[in-house]
Amino acid sequence: MLLAAPATAREASPPVANSEWPKTILACRNYGPLEGVGGTIEFDTLFTEDGAVFSESAKWTANVRSMPNPDSSAAATPVDTMVRVEGRPAEAWITIEWPNTNPWRKPAVGTDPASSATVKIANFGLIGQTMRKKERWHQTVIVRGSEVLVARDGDDRLLILSGMEPALISDYGMPAMNLTIPIASLLAWGGDLGTLVVYDVFIEPRKYQPNVYPNGPAGKMRIVGEYRINVVALASAFNKMRAQYIAWQKSLTDIKASCKSMKVEDPSADIVVT
């Protein structure tokens, strides 16, 4: 039997289309080497039809070979002096990019987008490293000098943090995590030093004991990776990247002629599944 619907019932109205979208966007891109350094740059800026910046991003990536294969004909590059990885494989992958959040976010007028740049370093020496039964976390420790001690425990090397001098330490994470940090923070931590030492450690949890110091959650810290960052070389690469980006932006005097026209949908309508 059919039942009468209440008089107040109404059919659902279709969603109202946003008349502003899709928009015509002028996409400008520059792809090539970072001059005088090596690696690859990818600069992208999107403009609206009236010439306003819609979004912008920049990325530089490079493979770092701390100790080039003597059988290889490839010569060492300036990038190879930037990160020196201990152990095998003595290689890393380095990335500098901005912005570090939503690439659709329009930068504040008058601000330098590179001020939000991050640097990421993937140590190939971590490949194949696995946690032992008692180990729970991976952590990256960046030191300037005497903040840590390295001790031997059989074949293991253990990292012991100083109770007097703070070290720059990442959050507790999973084994596959690499160093990701604002480049301004890393360069400030390096200060006028020539080198920063980075340790990757796997950590055993420790039971809390109220009358024992230290009494934090981190127990034994086993070193599974180590590399050195040449702070001067990193700062130089970052400054050259920013200068090359600024020069490219200034060269965009006729964006309708030098950039590709495309239609884009409203990015805020994208559904993000977490």
N, C-alpha and C positions, 0 to 999 in steps of 0.2 A: 504494500500500500504506500502511495506517495504521501508525504507530509508537506504541508504548506510551509514555506520558509517565512521567518519573521519579516514583518514589513520593513524593519530597519536594515535588513541585509542588503549589501551592495556588492557587485562584482569588483574584483581587484582591478585597479587602474593600471594600465601598462606604465613602466617607468618612463619618466620624461627625459627625452634625449637632450643632452647638453649641446646647445647650438655652437659652442666654441670649438668643439672637437669633431672630427680630426682637424689638426692644424697643419698648415704648410710650414715646414721647417727647412732651413738651409744648413746642410751638414758639411762641415769643413774638417778635413783630416790631413795630418802630416805623419808619415811613417818613414823611418830611416835610422841611420846610426846617430849616436850621440857624439858629436864632433870632438876629437881629441881624447876620447875616453874609450869608446866601443860600446857594445851592447846595442839595444834597439829601443827607439822612442816611438810612442804612439800618442799623438796629440789629437784630441777631438773637441770641437766646439760646435754647438748648435745655436743658430740664430733664428729669431722670429722674422717674419716678413718685413717688419719695420726696423730690423737691425739690432734689436735688443738681444742680449745673451740669454738663451734658454737653458743651457747647461754646458758645462765644460769639464774636461778631465784630461789628465796627463799620466803617462806611465813610462818608466824606463826599466828594462829587464836585461840581465846579463848573466852569463855563465862564468863562474869564477873558478879557475884551475890553479890551486895553490902551488902545485908542483907539476908542471906540464910533463906529459909523457916524453921521456928522452927519445923514444922511437918515432915521435910525431914530428912532422915538418912544421906544425903550427908554432909560431913564435908567441912568447908571452906578451900580453897586452897590458895597458895601464889598469884595466879592471882586475887583473890577476894580483895586483898589489893591494887590493882593497880588503880582501878577506883571505886569511891563511888558515886552512883547515888542517888540524892534526889527524893523523891516521889515514886510513884508506876506506873509500875513495876520498882523495884530498880535493874535493870539489864542493861548490855551493852554488845556489841560485839566488840572486839578489834582485829585489824589486823596489823601486821608489815610485809612489803614485799619489795623486790627489784628485778629487777630494777623498777623504777616507770614510765617507758615509754614503748617502744616497746620491748617485751621479745625476739625478734629475733636479737636485736642489740648486736653486739659483744662488750664486754667491752674493754676499752683501756688497752693495756698491762701494767701491773704493778699497776693498780688502784684497790682499794677495792670496789667491787660492792655494798657493804652495805652502802657506802657513799651516795648512791642515794636512800636509804630506805625511805619509807613513813609509817606513822602510821595513821590508820583510826579507829575512835571510833563511833559506832552507839548506841545512847542512846535510849533504849527501852521506856524511859519515854516520847518520842515524839510521840509514837504510839497513834493515835486517836486525836492528837492536830490538829485543823483546824484554818485557818486564818479567822479573822472577815472581815466584808465588807470593812472597810477602810484600812486593812493591805495588804501590797503588797510583802514584802520580808522576807526571813529568813536569819539570820546572826548568826555566832558563835563568841563569844567574850571570849578571854582567858586572865585572869588577874592574876597579881602577888600579888596585895594587894589593894592599895588605888586608882587605876585607875578608879574605878567606885563607884557609890552609888546606893543602892537599896531603892526605895521609894514605899509607898503604895498608891494605887488609888482605893479605895473600896476593892474589892476582888482581884484586880490585883496587881502584883509586877512589877514595872517599873525599867529599868536599865538606869542610867544617867551617861554618860561618863564624865570624868574629862577633863577640858580644859587645864590642866597643865601637866598631865602625860599620855603618849600614852599607849594604850592597843593593844594587838595582835588581829586583827579582820579579819574575812574572807570576801570574796566578797559577795555582795548581791546575794541571791540564792532563790531556791524554797523550800517549806516546807519539802520535803523528804531528803534534803541534810544533810549529816553527816560531822563531822569534818575529814578533810583529810589534812595532813601537813607533810612536810619533818621532820623526827624524829630529825635530827640535829638541825633544827630551834626550835622545841618544847623544846628539852633539853637545848638549849642555852638560851631560854627565861626563863626557870625554874631556870637556874643558880644553885646556891647553896641552893635554897629554897626547902623545903620538899614537898610543895603542890602548884599546880596551880588550880584555880577555873575557870570552863568553864560554860558560860551561853548561852543557845539557846534563841533567841529572835525573835518575829514577829514584823515587823516595819511598821508603817504608814508613807507614804511620807509626806514631808513638803513643802509648797510653799516657793519659794526663796524670801527672803527679804534682799536687799542689805545693809541695815543699822542695821541689827539685828545679834547678835552673840549668839550661832552658827547659821550659815545659810546654812548648808549642806542639802542634800536631805532627811536625816533620821529624822523623827519626833519621836513620842512616840514609845518606845521600850518595848514591853511586854514580860516578862520572861515566857517561856513555858517549859524550861528544865534547869537543873543545875546538875553538877557533879564535883567532885574533882579528879585530877590526882596526884597520888603519883609518883613524878618525880624520886625519888631514885629507887623505884620498877620497873618503866618502863625502866630506864637506865640499871638496872641489867638484866632484861629479854632480852633486846636488845643485851647486851654484851654476854650473854650466848647463844643466838641464833646465833650470829656471830661466837663465838668460836666453837659451835657444827657444824656449816656449814664448817668452815675451817678444822676441824678434819675429817669430812666426805670426803671433797675433797682430803685430803692427803691420805685417805684410798683407793682411787681409783688408785691403782698401776697397775692393769691389767684391763683396761676398756673393752677389748674384752671379758674377762671372766665374768666380773661383770655387764656389761651393755647390754641392749637389742638392737640388730641391727634392723634398720627400714629404709624405704625409705621416703624421704620428697620431696615435690615440692618446687619450687621457691616461697618464701613468698612475694616477691615484685610483683608477678603477681596477687596476690589477689586483687579483686575489693572491695573497701570499700564504702559502701553506707551510706551517712550522711543525 
